[in-house]
Amino acid sequence: MSAMTLPEIVKHAKAAMDKAMESTRREFATIRTGKATTSLLDLVKVAAYGNEMPLNQVGSVAAPEARLLTVTPWDKSLIPVIEKAIRDSDLGLNPSSQGGIVRVPIPALTEERRRDLVKVMHKLAEEGRVAVRHARHEALAQLKKIEHVSGDEKKHAEKDVQKVTDDHILHMDELVKAKETEIMEV
């Protein structure tokens, strides 16, 4: 592998941090708030056709009302399996089927459940921050190894990496605040 230039190292670190943010954002989307959102069921896997498949690959998921999700399976014979998969997920949901559609009412969250979800969300956010800091650490290690560059250029690149890190951590904190508000909203 050829040595990276200073700007490439900074760019690579930023890309790794962006990936960590995106991953955290996706995980946040699966945390249940009081409102029905189709991404809530993103992590539900259904045993179909001899495989574990994501729910959205065996039917279409919709949120027709604030407290209701519906799953319309493309293969009606999968209805019982879909119901079981949703029931067995740790989302605390109780689906029922009616006329070829699986209805998933979203119960209101208790205060205790909201607090638990906030804890889960903070843990996910910390994992995201750790990934961002890891990308920073990797970039700084690469910068140290670079030869034939002035100390000033290295310092400047290190500042760039730190700025990108600070921006990502700040953005992560904003995400956390917004999601916490969403979860605690009654």
C-alpha positions in Angstrom: 0.0 0.0 0.0 1.4 3.4 -0.9 1.8 6.0 1.8 -1.1 8.4 2.1 -0.7 12.1 1.9 -1.6 14.3 4.8 -4.9 15.4 3.1 -5.7 11.8 2.3 -5.2 10.8 5.9 -7.6 13.6 7.1 -10.1 12.6 4.4 -9.9 8.9 5.3 -10.5 9.8 9.0 -13.5 11.9 8.1 -15.0 9.1 6.0 -14.5 6.6 8.9 -16.2 9.1 11.3 -19.1 9.7 8.9 -19.6 5.9 8.8 -19.7 5.8 12.6 -22.3 8.6 12.6 -24.4 6.9 9.9 -24.3 3.6 11.9 -25.4 5.4 15.1 -28.2 7.2 13.2 -29.5 3.9 11.8 -29.4 2.3 15.3 -31.2 5.3 16.8 -34.0 4.9 14.1 -34.8 1.4 15.5 -35.3 2.8 19.1 -39.0 3.0 19.7 -40.5 6.4 20.6 -44.2 6.9 21.2 -44.8 7.3 17.5 -45.1 4.6 14.8 -42.2 4.6 12.4 -41.5 1.9 9.8 -37.8 1.8 10.7 -38.8 0.4 14.1 -39.1 -3.0 12.5 -35.9 -2.8 10.5 -34.0 -5.2 12.7 -36.8 -7.8 12.9 -35.8 -11.0 11.1 -38.3 -13.5 9.7 -37.7 -17.2 9.2 -38.8 -17.5 5.5 -37.8 -19.8 2.7 -35.1 -21.5 4.8 -33.4 -18.2 5.7 -33.5 -15.4 8.2 -34.7 -12.4 6.2 -35.3 -8.8 7.1 -39.0 -8.1 7.5 -39.0 -5.5 4.8 -37.9 -8.2 2.3 -41.0 -10.3 2.8 -43.6 -7.5 2.8 -44.1 -3.8 2.9 -44.2 -2.0 6.2 -46.3 1.2 6.6 -47.3 3.6 9.3 -50.9 4.5 8.4 -51.5 6.1 11.9 -49.5 7.6 14.7 -49.8 4.5 16.8 -50.1 1.7 14.2 -47.7 -0.1 11.8 -48.9 -2.5 9.2 -47.0 -5.2 7.4 -48.5 -6.4 4.1 -46.7 -9.7 3.2 -46.1 -10.5 -0.4 -46.7 -14.1 0.4 -49.8 -14.5 2.7 -48.6 -17.9 4.0 -45.9 -15.9 5.9 -48.4 -14.1 8.1 -48.0 -16.4 11.2 -44.2 -16.3 10.9 -44.2 -12.5 10.6 -46.4 -12.2 13.7 -44.1 -14.5 15.6 -41.0 -12.6 14.6 -42.4 -9.3 15.7 -43.7 -10.8 18.9 -40.3 -12.5 19.7 -38.3 -9.3 19.0 -37.5 -7.3 22.1 -39.7 -4.4 21.0 -42.6 -5.3 23.3 -45.1 -5.3 20.4 -48.2 -7.5 20.1 -49.2 -7.9 16.4 -52.4 -9.4 15.1 -53.4 -10.3 11.5 -56.6 -9.4 9.8 -57.5 -9.7 6.1 -53.9 -10.5 4.8 -52.3 -7.7 6.8 -50.4 -7.8 10.1 -51.4 -4.9 12.3 -48.9 -3.8 14.9 -50.4 -1.4 17.4 -47.7 0.8 19.1 -48.5 1.1 22.8 -47.8 4.3 24.6 -44.5 4.1 26.5 -44.4 4.1 30.2 -42.1 6.5 32.0 -39.8 3.6 33.1 -39.7 2.2 29.5 -38.7 5.7 28.2 -35.9 5.9 30.7 -34.7 2.4 29.7 -34.7 3.5 26.0 -32.8 6.6 26.8 -30.1 4.4 28.5 -30.0 2.2 25.5 -29.7 5.2 23.2 -26.8 6.7 25.3 -25.0 3.4 25.1 -25.3 3.3 21.3 -24.2 7.0 21.2 -21.1 6.1 23.3 -20.2 3.3 20.9 -20.5 5.8 18.1 -18.2 8.3 19.9 -15.7 5.5 20.5 -15.7 4.7 16.8 -15.1 8.4 16.0 -12.3 8.6 18.5 -10.8 5.4 17.1 -10.8 6.9 13.6 -9.0 10.0 15.1 -6.4 7.7 16.8 -5.8 5.8 13.6 -5.3 9.1 11.6 -2.9 10.6 14.2 -0.9 7.3 14.2 -0.6 7.5 10.4 0.4 11.2 10.6 3.2 10.3 12.9 4.6 7.8 10.5 4.7 10.2 7.5 8.1 11.3 6.4 9.4 14.2 4.2 6.9 16.6 5.6 7.6 19.7 7.8 6.6 19.6 11.4 4.2 22.6 10.7 2.4 20.6 8.0 2.0 17.7 10.4 0.7 20.0 13.1 -1.8 21.5 10.7 -3.0 18.0 9.6 -3.4 17.0 13.3 -5.5 20.2 13.9 -7.6 19.2 10.9 -8.2 15.7 12.3 -9.0 17.2 15.7 -11.5 19.6 14.2 -13.2 16.9 12.2 -13.4 14.8 15.4 -14.8 17.7 17.4 -17.4 18.3 14.7 -18.5 14.7 14.7 -18.7 14.4 18.5 -20.7 17.7 18.6 -23.0 16.3 15.9 -23.4 13.0 17.9 -24.3 15.0 21.0 -27.0 16.9 19.0 -28.4 13.6 17.7 -28.6 12.3 21.3 -30.4 15.4 22.5 -32.9 15.2 19.7 -33.6 11.5 20.1 -33.8 11.9 23.9 -36.4 14.6 23.5 -38.3 12.4 21.0 -38.3 9.5 23.4 -39.3 11.5 26.5 -42.1 13.3 24.6 -45.5 12.1 25.9 
